[in-house]
Amino acid sequence: MSVLIYLIPIALFLGLLGLGAFVWSIKSGQYDDLEGAARRILLDDDDDNKN
């Protein structure tokens, strides 16, 4: 049971670290253009193959 004294603060710290990373990614605009990335993969880039 004395192991819980160490594990609970470590788990809380890791949870807060993950939450902080998620909030940072939202504030930096990582999730602003979800449609653009989905459509960009469908574009055919033939500019590199021109002779």
C-alpha positions as CSV (number, residue, x, y, z in Angstrom):
1,M,0.0,0.0,0.0
2,S,2.9,2.4,0.5
3,V,3.5,2.2,-3.3
4,L,0.3,4.2,-3.8
5,I,2.0,7.2,-2.1
6,Y,4.3,7.3,-5.1
7,L,2.0,6.1,-7.9
8,I,-0.9,8.5,-7.3
9,P,1.1,11.7,-7.6
10,I,2.9,10.3,-10.7
11,A,-0.4,9.5,-12.3
12,L,-1.8,12.9,-11.5
13,F,1.3,14.6,-12.9
14,L,1.2,12.6,-16.1
15,G,-2.5,13.3,-16.5
16,L,-2.0,17.1,-16.0
17,L,1.0,16.9,-18.5
18,G,-1.2,15.3,-21.1
19,L,-4.0,17.8,-20.5
20,G,-1.5,20.7,-20.8
21,A,-0.2,19.3,-24.1
22,F,-3.8,19.0,-25.4
23,V,-4.7,22.6,-24.4
24,W,-1.4,23.9,-25.9
25,S,-2.2,22.1,-29.2
26,I,-5.7,23.6,-29.3
27,K,-4.3,27.1,-28.6
28,S,-1.6,26.8,-31.2
29,G,-4.1,26.0,-33.9
30,Q,-3.4,22.3,-34.5
31,Y,-7.1,21.4,-35.0
32,D,-8.2,24.5,-37.0
33,D,-8.3,23.1,-40.5
34,L,-9.4,19.4,-40.3
35,E,-11.0,19.5,-43.8
36,G,-8.0,20.9,-45.5
37,A,-5.7,18.0,-44.5
38,A,-8.3,15.4,-45.5
39,R,-8.7,17.0,-49.0
40,R,-5.0,17.6,-49.5
41,I,-4.2,13.9,-49.5
42,L,-6.5,13.5,-52.5
43,L,-4.8,16.0,-54.7
44,D,-2.6,14.7,-57.4
45,D,0.7,16.5,-57.6
46,D,1.8,15.9,-61.2
47,D,4.1,19.0,-61.2
48,D,7.1,16.9,-60.2
49,N,6.6,14.5,-63.2
50,K,6.6,17.1,-66.0
51,N,9.2,16.5,-68.7
